[in-house]
Amino acid sequence: MTRLAILSDIHGNLPALEAVIADARAQGCTGFVNLGDTLSGPLWPAETADFLMARDWPTIAGNHERQVLTLPRDRMGASDIFAREQLNERQLAWLAAQPATCELTPDIFLCHGTPASDLTHYLFTVEPAGIRDATDAEVQDRTGDRPEPLILCGHSHIPGERVLADGRRVANPGSVGLQAFHDDHPNTYTVENGDPRARYAIVENGAVTFHQVDYDHLAAAAKADRDGRPDWALGLRTGRMEQPA
């Protein structure tokens, strides 16, 4: 069976991506899939696009791909604006061709957030008080009647797996490119993995294992600083965020 590397939320962090690929190949992976949010951020969106386009791996769109392609500039966040301004028409066409979900095999389904939404977290729930673990009932409801025994998702940047009562499993590989962030949809919340290493997962014979990889995160943080994003720089250096006042 193919040993499959699962990547998500690269966010233009090419050094992290290259380190993850090298580690996955050293682990014997011969297949790769990408769960979206590939380019947005103050790093290397165009270079990351070219790198991945040359490899033509199964790739789905995340919310940031949709936002880059469809939102007017005055409604985009800073990360999407940076990426949009760096991308050429060929790279934008590559994004536009990405599906929102993918039935990769009869046993594996790919989505960015949930099967129905690229903005809803699958294994977590955002409330006014912040982000919390989703209940089993919430995960079951988000899964619906998908028949695949393994559903792979991204979006939260937090690695983890949940087994449903009927045996179906939902797994998130974590983020290749960014280990901490603030967001304000649908309420303000913070994600922190607590260290800067890149994350990915490996699927083999239905089993999921989670991996962390060192890379030159200080170079990525310096790039974010140079482009006026100290929030990203802090997350890239430390895997943590300053708490909102």
N, C-alpha and C positions, 0 to 999 in steps of 0.2 A: 504493500500500500504506500501511496505517496505520503511523505511527511510534509505537512502544509504549514507554512509560516503565515500567521495572521497579523496584519499591520493595520493601524488605524490612527487617525488624528496626527498626521505627520507635521502639518502646519508649516511647510516650507523649511523644515529643519534638516537640511541635506546631510550634515555630518552625523546626526543621530540616525538617519535612514541608512547611510552607508555602514555604520557600525552594526546596526540591527541585521542588515542583510548578511554581512560577514559572519556574524555570530550564528545566524540561522543556517547558513550553508555549512559552517563548522559542525552544527548539530545534525547535519544530514538532510536538511530541508531541500526538496527539489521543486516545490510549488510555492507560490506566494499569492495572497489576495490582499486587497486594500479596501478598508471600510469607510473611506471618505474623510472630509476635512483635511485635504491633502496640502493645500498651498497657502491659505490665509495666515498672515502674520508678518512681522517686520524682519524676515530672514531671507531666504533664497527661493521665492516662489517660482520664478522662471526656470532657474537651474534645476529645481526639483521636478518641475513639469517635464523638462527635456529628459531627465534621467529616467523617469517612469514611463514616458511615452516610448522610449527605446526598448523597454522591456515588455510592454503590452500585457501586463498581468490583469486578471479580473479585478475590476475597480468599480465601486459604486460612489455616488455623489452623497456628500453630507450637506448639512444646512449651509455651510459656508460656500460650497460650490453653487448652490441655488441662489444664495444672496449675491455673490459676485456676478452671476449671470443675469439676474432679474431685477435687482433693486436699483433705483436711481441713486446717484452718488450721495445726495443729501440725506438718504436714509441708511447708508452703509456705515458700519463701524470702521474704526481706523485700520484694523487688520485686513478687512476686505478691500478697503480703498487702496492700501499699499499693494496688495496682490494684484488687483485689477489693473493698476497703472503699470505694472511690470510685465503683464502677459500680452503676447502677440495673438493675432487672429488664429493661428494654428493651435496654439495652446488653449485658447478659449473654445475652439471647436472640439478639442479633446475633452474638456470639461463638459460641454453640452451633450456629448454622446454618452456620458455615463448614466446608467439607470439608477433609480432611487433605491431599488432592492434587486436581489439576484437569487434565483434558485440554482445555487452552484452545482449541487448534485441532488439526487433524491433524499439524501441524508443531511444536507447542510444548506441553510438559508442565511443570506447576508442582508443586514440592514444597518443603517447608521444609528438612528435613535431606536425606534421600534418599527415593526412592519407597517404601521400606519402613519408614522410621523418622524421627520428628521430632527425635531426639536425636543421631543419627549425622551427623558432618560428611561432606560428599560429597567435597570436594577436599583434605581434611586428615584426618589420623589422630592420635588422642590416645593417647599411651603413658605409662608411668610417668615418663619423662624429660620429657614435655611434648607439645606439638603439632608435627607435621611435615607436609610435603607428602605427600599420598597417592601411592602408586605407581600407574602406569597400570593394573596388574592390579587394584588395589583399586577404582579408579574404574570399571573395566569390570564388576567383580563387583557393585558397588552399582547400576549401571545395569540389569543384567540384560537382559531382552528388550524393554524399552520401545522402541516403534517410532519415536517422534518424533525428528527430526534435531536438535532443540534442547531441552534440559532445563534449566530455570531453578530454582535453589535458593537458600536463604538460610542462616541459622543461624550461620555462622562469623563473620559481620561483615567478612570479608576479600574484596574484589573479585578476581575472576579467572575464567579460562576454561581448559578442557582439551578437546582434540580427541582422540577415541578412534580406534583403528586403523581402524574401519569408517566413520569420518567423522562419527559422531554427536558432538555437542558438549554439554558441561555448563558452565554459566556462573552465577556468583554476583555480584549487583550490589553487594555490600557492604551496609553498614548506613546507613540514613537517620539513626538517632538516637543511636548510641553507638559510638565508635571505639576503645574499649579496655575490657577486662573480665577478671576472674578467674572461673574455673569449677572445679568439682571432680568433673565427671562425664565419663568414667569414672575419670579421674585428674585431679589438680590441674594446671591449665595457665593460661597468660595469652595473650590476644590484644591486640596493639597495632598500630594503623595508623600511629601516629606524628604525626598532626596531627588537629585537631578537625573538619575539614570533613565535611559530610554527603555520603554516597555514594548513587549510583543508577546504573542502566544504561539504555541505549536499544537497542531491537531494531528493525531495519528491513531488510526483504528478507533475513532470516536472519542478518544481521551484528549483532554486539553491540559497543557502545562504552561505555566507562566514564567516569563524570563525578563531579567533586567540586564542592561548592557551599559558599561561605561563608554563615554565618548568625550570629545573636547567641548563640554558644555560651557566652559568659560569663553571660548571663541564665539559660540552662539549668543551668549549673554552680551558680549561686547558688541556684536552686530546689532542686537536690539537696542542697546544704549546709543549707538551711533545714529540710529534711525528714530530716536526720540521716544522710545518705549521703555522707560525704567521699570514699569510693572512687569513686562515680559522678561526684562533682564533679571529681575529678582527671582521670578519663577524658574528661569533657566539655570541660574546659579545655585539655587537652594532647594527647589521643589516646594517652596512655601510662598505665601503672599502676605503683604502688609494687610492688617485687618482694617476694613472701612471704619471711619470715625463714626 
